[in-house]
Amino acid sequence: MEVNIYEALGEEKVRDLVRHFYQHVGLKPELRKLYPEDLAPAEERLFWFLSHVFGGPHTYLEQRGHPMLRRRHFQWPIDGNMRNIWLDCMLNSIDQIDMDTEIREALIAYFVKVANHMVNQ
């Protein structure tokens, strides 16, 4: 059964997930240094992106075009260690949101797949 993650979580929990993620990024100097000082624009873009891929509004496509995720991140060296740091931030963020087990498992599977795909070193 396909589940619409955006509908299951709702906008506020997707926003909370993104907010928690960037709080965790702030605690990882090796990851934090890849971002500008003001994280608000990155936070908004990640919210738009996740809303889109999880079945919500298509604001990301309207504002930024096709995600081209790997291409957009190719400027940064992403090795297995950086993948693990990023994924740890995201998994810790998932743990902070109350959700059904089915949704949690779908999120984890999605983010593991994305993290693996982003490795370019």
Backbone as a printed PyTorch tensor [residue, N CA C, xyz], in Angstrom:
tensor([[[  0.8430,  -1.1820,   0.0000],
         [  0.0000,   0.0000,   0.0000],
         [  0.8840,   1.2390,   0.0000]],

        [[  0.6690,   2.1350,  -0.9520],
         [  1.3790,   3.4180,  -1.0220],
         [  0.7680,   4.3530,  -0.0020]],

        [[  1.6080,   5.0270,   0.7180],
         [  1.1020,   5.9580,   1.7150],
         [  1.5740,   7.3670,   1.3560]],

        [[  0.7010,   8.3380,   1.5280],
         [  1.0680,   9.7310,   1.3030],
         [  1.6320,  10.2610,   2.6160]],

        [[  2.9340,  10.3830,   2.6750],
         [  3.6090,  10.7870,   3.9030],
         [  3.1890,  12.1870,   4.3130]],

        [[  3.0720,  13.0810,   3.3400],
         [  2.6930,  14.4580,   3.6570],
         [  1.3200,  14.4880,   4.3400]],

        [[  0.3600,  13.7590,   3.7850],
         [ -0.9750,  13.7320,   4.3940],
         [ -0.9470,  13.0700,   5.7620]],

        [[ -0.1640,  12.0030,   5.9010],
         [ -0.1030,  11.2900,   7.1760],
         [  0.5350,  12.1470,   8.2690]],

        [[  1.5700,  12.9040,   7.9210],
         [  2.2500,  13.7370,   8.9100],
         [  1.5730,  15.0920,   9.0920]],

        [[  1.1860,  15.6880,   7.9920],
         [  0.6640,  17.0480,   8.0220],
         [  1.7950,  18.0580,   7.9030]],

        [[  1.4460,  19.2490,   7.4750],
         [  2.4410,  20.2930,   7.2180],
         [  3.2920,  20.6050,   8.4480]],

        [[  2.6750,  20.6990,   9.6090],
         [  3.4270,  21.1000,  10.8070],
         [  4.4920,  20.0760,  11.1820]],

        [[  4.1930,  18.8000,  11.0480],
         [  5.1960,  17.7910,  11.3940],
         [  6.3210,  17.7520,  10.3600]],

        [[  6.0070,  18.0300,   9.1020],
         [  7.0740,  18.1280,   8.1000],
         [  7.9580,  19.3200,   8.4420]],

        [[  7.3540,  20.4420,   8.8080],
         [  8.1390,  21.6190,   9.2360],
         [  8.9710,  21.2960,  10.4720]],

        [[  8.3830,  20.5880,  11.4190],
         [  9.1180,  20.2090,  12.6300],
         [ 10.3080,  19.3100,  12.2940]],

        [[ 10.1060,  18.3810,  11.3900],
         [ 11.1940,  17.4920,  10.9640],
         [ 12.3620,  18.3150,  10.4120]],

        [[ 12.0510,  19.2630,   9.5640],
         [ 13.0740,  20.1160,   8.9630],
         [ 13.7560,  20.9720,  10.0400]],

        [[ 12.9760,  21.5290,  10.9240],
         [ 13.5340,  22.3640,  12.0010],
         [ 14.4770,  21.5510,  12.8800]],

        [[ 14.0370,  20.3680,  13.2760],
         [ 14.9030,  19.4960,  14.0880],
         [ 16.1690,  19.1170,  13.3240]],

        [[ 16.0280,  18.8440,  12.0340],
         [ 17.1970,  18.4850,  11.2280],
         [ 18.2530,  19.5840,  11.2990]],

        [[ 17.8480,  20.8270,  11.0740],
         [ 18.8310,  21.9110,  11.0820],
         [ 19.3660,  22.2020,  12.4790]],

        [[ 18.6100,  21.8830,  13.5100],
         [ 19.1540,  21.9750,  14.8660],
         [ 20.2890,  20.9600,  15.0320]],

        [[ 20.0880,  19.7640,  14.5060],
         [ 21.1380,  18.7400,  14.5730],
         [ 22.3360,  19.1140,  13.7070]],

        [[ 22.0800,  19.6880,  12.5420],
         [ 23.1750,  20.1530,  11.6730],
         [ 24.0550,  21.1370,  12.4370]],

        [[ 23.4280,  22.0040,  13.2050],
         [ 24.1690,  22.9890,  13.9900],
         [ 25.1130,  22.3800,  15.0000]],

        [[ 24.8840,  21.1360,  15.3550],
         [ 25.7370,  20.4400,  16.3320],
         [ 26.8540,  19.6370,  15.6870]],

        [[ 26.8970,  19.6250,  14.3590],
         [ 27.8920,  18.8440,  13.6070],
         [ 28.7690,  19.8070,  12.8020]],

        [[ 29.8980,  20.2480,  13.3610],
         [ 30.7170,  21.2690,  12.6840],
         [ 31.1040,  20.9080,  11.2540]],

        [[ 31.4030,  19.6470,  11.0000],
         [ 31.8170,  19.2410,   9.6650],
         [ 30.6920,  19.3780,   8.6380]],

        [[ 29.4600,  19.2820,   9.0910],
         [ 28.2990,  19.4710,   8.2170],
         [ 27.8720,  20.9420,   8.2070]],

        [[ 27.8760,  21.5570,   9.3800],
         [ 27.4150,  22.9510,   9.5050],
         [ 28.2170,  23.8950,   8.6200]],

        [[ 29.5090,  23.6210,   8.4580],
         [ 30.3670,  24.5230,   7.6780],
         [ 29.9760,  24.5750,   6.1970]],

        [[ 29.1810,  23.6310,   5.7400],
         [ 28.7520,  23.6130,   4.3450],
         [ 27.5900,  24.5660,   4.0710]],

        [[ 27.0080,  25.1040,   5.1290],
         [ 25.8330,  25.9630,   5.0070],
         [ 26.1990,  27.4190,   5.2740]],

        [[ 25.4320,  28.3460,   4.6990],
         [ 25.6460,  29.7620,   5.0420],
         [ 25.2420,  30.0120,   6.4980]],

        [[ 25.6340,  31.1520,   7.0140],
         [ 25.3390,  31.4730,   8.4130],
         [ 23.8390,  31.4010,   8.6990]],

        [[ 23.0400,  31.9710,   7.8140],
         [ 21.5890,  31.9730,   7.9760],
         [ 21.0180,  30.6980,   7.3590]],

        [[ 20.5050,  29.8330,   8.2060],
         [ 19.9600,  28.5590,   7.7370],
         [ 18.5070,  28.6620,   7.2610]],

        [[ 17.8660,  29.7870,   7.4860],
         [ 16.4350,  29.9090,   7.1610],
         [ 16.1250,  29.6050,   5.6930]],

        [[ 16.8850,  30.1190,   4.7230],
         [ 16.5720,  29.7750,   3.3300],
         [ 16.7300,  28.2820,   3.0320]],

        [[ 17.7580,  27.6580,   3.5910],
         [ 17.9490,  26.2220,   3.3860],
         [ 16.8060,  25.4400,   4.0330]],

        [[ 16.3910,  25.8930,   5.1910],
         [ 15.2820,  25.2350,   5.8900],
         [ 14.0000,  25.3070,   5.0570]],

        [[ 13.7320,  26.4660,   4.4780],
         [ 12.5310,  26.6220,   3.6540],
         [ 12.6020,  25.7400,   2.4060]],

        [[ 13.7720,  25.7080,   1.7620],
         [ 13.9190,  24.8720,   0.5620],
         [ 13.7460,  23.3960,   0.8980]],

        [[ 14.3060,  22.9500,   2.0210],
         [ 14.1440,  21.5440,   2.4030],
         [ 12.6800,  21.2470,   2.7080]],

        [[ 11.9940,  22.1610,   3.3570],
         [ 10.5610,  21.9640,   3.6070],
         [  9.8020,  21.8360,   2.2950]],

        [[ 10.0680,  22.7380,   1.3350],
         [  9.4000,  22.6550,   0.0310],
         [  9.7020,  21.3270,  -0.6420]],

        [[ 10.9800,  20.9330,  -0.6100],
         [ 11.3950,  19.6920,  -1.2710],
         [ 10.6920,  18.4860,  -0.6500]],

        [[ 10.7450,  18.3820,   0.6740],
         [ 10.1190,  17.2300,   1.3410],
         [  8.6050,  17.2370,   1.1390]],

        [[  8.0000,  18.3930,   1.1750],
         [  6.5600,  18.4710,   0.9140],
         [  6.2590,  17.8910,  -0.4610]],

        [[  7.0530,  18.2690,  -1.4360],
         [  6.8600,  17.7820,  -2.8060],
         [  7.0410,  16.2640,  -2.8920]],

        [[  8.1670,  15.7560,  -2.4180],
         [  8.4390,  14.3220,  -2.5900],
         [  7.5430,  13.4500,  -1.7200]],

        [[  6.9900,  14.0180,  -0.6530],
         [  6.1250,  13.2370,   0.2210],
         [  4.6540,  13.3700,  -0.1240]],

        [[  4.3340,  14.0240,  -1.2600],
         [  2.9570,  14.0520,  -1.7310],
         [  2.1780,  15.3030,  -1.4080]],

        [[  2.8660,  16.3590,  -0.9990],
         [  2.1920,  17.6130,  -0.6820],
         [  2.2830,  18.6100,  -1.8220]],

        [[  2.2030,  19.8920,  -1.4950],
         [  2.2610,  20.9450,  -2.5190],
         [  3.5540,  20.8880,  -3.3280]],

        [[  3.4830,  21.3660,  -4.5370],
         [  4.6370,  21.3290,  -5.4510],
         [  5.3630,  22.6740,  -5.5050]],

        [[  5.4320,  23.3390,  -4.3840],
         [  6.0970,  24.6420,  -4.3080],
         [  7.5490,  24.5500,  -4.7470]],

        [[  8.2200,  23.4610,  -4.3900],
         [  9.6240,  23.3240,  -4.7790],
         [  9.7690,  23.3860,  -6.2940]],

        [[  8.9680,  22.6130,  -7.0000],
         [  9.0300,  22.6170,  -8.4650],
         [  8.7220,  23.9990,  -9.0310]],

        [[  7.7390,  24.6540,  -8.4680],
         [  7.3400,  25.9780,  -8.9510],
         [  8.4330,  27.0140,  -8.7120]],

        [[  9.1210,  26.9160,  -7.5810],
         [ 10.1230,  27.9100,  -7.2090],
         [ 11.5300,  27.5890,  -7.7310]],

        [[ 11.8700,  26.2890,  -7.7950],
         [ 13.2520,  25.9030,  -8.0700],
         [ 13.4190,  24.9840,  -9.2720]],

        [[ 12.3420,  24.4520,  -9.7950],
         [ 12.4460,  23.5190, -10.9070],
         [ 12.6980,  22.1040, -10.4190]],

        [[ 13.0940,  21.2310, -11.3370],
         [ 13.3490,  19.8370, -10.9940],
         [ 14.4270,  19.7600,  -9.9170]],

        [[ 14.2510,  18.8990,  -8.9220],
         [ 15.2090,  18.8490,  -7.8170],
         [ 16.6660,  18.5630,  -8.2130]],

        [[ 16.8950,  17.6750,  -9.1570],
         [ 18.2710,  17.3320,  -9.5440],
         [ 19.1700,  17.2510,  -8.2980]],

        [[ 18.7490,  16.4760,  -7.3540],
         [ 19.3670,  16.4590,  -6.0300],
         [ 20.8740,  16.2350,  -6.0640]],

        [[ 21.3000,  15.2260,  -6.7580],
         [ 22.7410,  14.9220,  -6.7940],
         [ 23.5150,  16.0630,  -7.4620]],

        [[ 22.9920,  16.5770,  -8.5530],
         [ 23.6650,  17.6690,  -9.2660],
         [ 23.7610,  18.9180,  -8.3920]],

        [[ 22.6930,  19.2430,  -7.6830],
         [ 22.6970,  20.4440,  -6.8310],
         [ 23.7100,  20.3320,  -5.6920]],

        [[ 24.0600,  19.1190,  -5.3030],
         [ 24.9770,  18.9140,  -4.1810],
         [ 26.3810,  18.4890,  -4.6100]],

        [[ 26.5980,  18.3870,  -5.8950],
         [ 27.8770,  17.8630,  -6.3790],
         [ 29.0590,  18.7640,  -6.0340]],

        [[ 28.8010,  20.0330,  -5.7600],
         [ 29.8840,  20.9580,  -5.4260],
         [ 30.5560,  20.6340,  -4.0870]],

        [[ 29.8890,  19.8390,  -3.2700],
         [ 30.4470,  19.4730,  -1.9700],
         [ 30.9140,  18.0230,  -1.9990]],

        [[ 32.0840,  17.7590,  -1.4540],
         [ 32.5280,  16.3580,  -1.3810],
         [ 31.7010,  15.6070,  -0.3330]],

        [[ 31.0360,  14.5760,  -0.7890],
         [ 30.2060,  13.7710,   0.1150],
         [ 30.7410,  12.3480,   0.0880]],

        [[ 31.4280,  11.9960,   1.1600],
         [ 31.9550,  10.6380,   1.2760],
         [ 31.0760,   9.8560,   2.2580]],

        [[ 31.4790,   8.6400,   2.5480],
         [ 30.6900,   7.8070,   3.4480],
         [ 30.5380,   8.4150,   4.8290]],

        [[ 31.5710,   9.0670,   5.3180],
         [ 31.5020,   9.6930,   6.6320],
         [ 30.5030,  10.8530,   6.6320]],

        [[ 30.5630,  11.7120,   5.6120],
         [ 29.6310,  12.8360,   5.5390],
         [ 28.2020,  12.3270,   5.3690]],

        [[ 28.0370,  11.2730,   4.5910],
         [ 26.7260,  10.6470,   4.4450],
         [ 26.1940,  10.2220,   5.8000]],

        [[ 27.0390,   9.5880,   6.5950],
         [ 26.6230,   9.1040,   7.9100],
         [ 26.2670,  10.2470,   8.8530]],

        [[ 27.0300,  11.3240,   8.8010],
         [ 26.7440,  12.4850,   9.6450],
         [ 25.3930,  13.0860,   9.2630]],

        [[ 25.1820,  13.2770,   7.9540],
         [ 23.9120,  13.8350,   7.4790],
         [ 22.7510,  12.9220,   7.8770]],

        [[ 22.9170,  11.6350,   7.6310],
         [ 21.8460,  10.6740,   7.9230],
         [ 21.5660,  10.6200,   9.4190]],

        [[ 22.5950,  10.7030,  10.2360],
         [ 22.4130,  10.7150,  11.6870],
         [ 21.5500,  11.9130,  12.1080]],

        [[ 21.8210,  13.0740,  11.5080],
         [ 20.9970,  14.2580,  11.8060],
         [ 19.5370,  14.0120,  11.4350]],

        [[ 19.3240,  13.4300,  10.2660],
         [ 17.9510,  13.2030,   9.8110],
         [ 17.2620,  12.1360,  10.6560]],

        [[ 17.9530,  11.0540,  10.9640],
         [ 17.3340,   9.9910,  11.7650],
         [ 17.0110,  10.4810,  13.1740]],

        [[ 17.8930,  11.2910,  13.7510],
         [ 17.5980,  11.8780,  15.0610],
         [ 16.3940,  12.8020,  14.9870]],

        [[ 16.2450,  13.4870,  13.8790],
         [ 15.0900,  14.3730,  13.6920],
         [ 13.8010,  13.5740,  13.5890]],

        [[ 13.8450,  12.4710,  12.8690],
         [ 12.6790,  11.5920,  12.7550],
         [ 12.2610,  11.1070,  14.1440]],

        [[ 13.2490,  10.7820,  14.9780],
         [ 12.9560,  10.2930,  16.3270],
         [ 12.2410,  11.3290,  17.1910]],

        [[ 12.3310,  12.5900,  16.8310],
         [ 11.7150,  13.6480,  17.6240],
         [ 10.2650,  13.9310,  17.2370]],

        [[  9.7900,  13.2670,  16.1880],
         [  8.4310,  13.5090,  15.7040],
         [  7.5640,  12.2860,  16.0050]],

        [[  6.4170,  12.5280,  16.5910],
         [  5.4650,  11.4500,  16.8610],
         [  4.7810,  11.0700,  15.5510]],

        [[  4.8920,   9.7770,  15.1870],
         [  4.2750,   9.3050,  13.9380],
         [  4.0610,   7.7990,  14.0140]],

        [[  3.2300,   7.3120,  13.1090],
         [  2.9900,   5.8760,  13.0210],
         [  4.2520,   5.1640,  12.5640]],

        [[  4.3850,   3.9130,  12.9690],
         [  5.5450,   3.1030,  12.6130],
         [  5.7020,   2.9830,  11.1030]],

        [[  4.6030,   2.8220,  10.3840],
         [  4.6560,   2.6950,   8.9210],
         [  5.2610,   3.9390,   8.2800]],

        [[  4.8960,   5.0990,   8.7830],
         [  5.4300,   6.3560,   8.2530],
         [  6.9070,   6.4760,   8.6150]],

        [[  7.2490,   6.1620,   9.8360],
         [  8.6480,   6.2050,  10.2940],
         [  9.5190,   5.3190,   9.4020]],

        [[  9.0660,   4.1140,   9.1480],
         [  9.8370,   3.1880,   8.3050],
         [  9.9690,   3.7060,   6.8750]],

        [[  8.9080,   4.3070,   6.3490],
         [  8.9650,   4.8720,   4.9930],
         [  9.9540,   6.0310,   4.9370]],

        [[  9.9470,   6.8880,   5.9570],
         [ 10.8980,   8.0040,   6.0060],
         [ 12.3390,   7.5030,   6.0780]],

        [[ 12.5790,   6.5580,   6.9560],
         [ 13.9330,   6.0210,   7.1080],
         [ 14.4070,   5.4110,   5.7970]],

        [[ 13.5620,   4.6190,   5.1630],
         [ 13.9420,   3.9960,   3.8880],
         [ 14.2470,   5.0610,   2.8430]],

        [[ 13.4250,   6.0970,   2.7760],
         [ 13.6430,   7.1670,   1.8040],
         [ 14.9770,   7.8720,   2.0640]],

        [[ 15.2220,   8.2600,   3.3090],
         [ 16.4290,   9.0380,   3.6050],
         [ 17.7040,   8.2000,   3.4850]],

        [[ 17.6480,   6.9250,   3.7830],
         [ 18.8160,   6.0630,   3.5650],
         [ 19.1240,   5.9920,   2.0700]],

        [[ 18.0930,   5.8160,   1.2640],
         [ 18.2760,   5.7570,  -0.1910],
         [ 18.8650,   7.0630,  -0.7220]],

        [[ 18.3300,   8.1910,  -0.2830],
         [ 18.8220,   9.4930,  -0.7310],
         [ 20.2640,   9.7010,  -0.2810]],

        [[ 20.5550,   9.3990,   0.9710],
         [ 21.9090,   9.5910,   1.4890],
         [ 22.9130,   8.7610,   0.6980]],

        [[ 22.5660,   7.5430,   0.4010],
         [ 23.4540,   6.6870,  -0.3950],
         [ 23.6570,   7.2510,  -1.7900]],

        [[ 22.5960,   7.7760,  -2.3720],
         [ 22.6490,   8.3290,  -3.7280],
         [ 23.5470,   9.5720,  -3.8040]],

        [[ 23.6530,  10.3110,  -2.7170],
         [ 24.3830,  11.5740,  -2.7220],
         [ 25.8970,  11.4090,  -2.6090]],

        [[ 26.3650,  10.2400,  -2.2200],
         [ 27.8100,  10.0340,  -2.0710],
         [ 28.4740,  10.2250,  -3.4370]],

        [[ 29.4890,  11.1060,  -3.4670],
         [ 30.1800,  11.4150,  -4.7220],
         [ 31.7030,  11.3090,  -4.6010]],

        [[ 32.1840,  10.7730,  -3.5190],
         [ 33.6380,  10.6040,  -3.2900],
         [ 33.9620,   9.1550,  -2.9990]]])
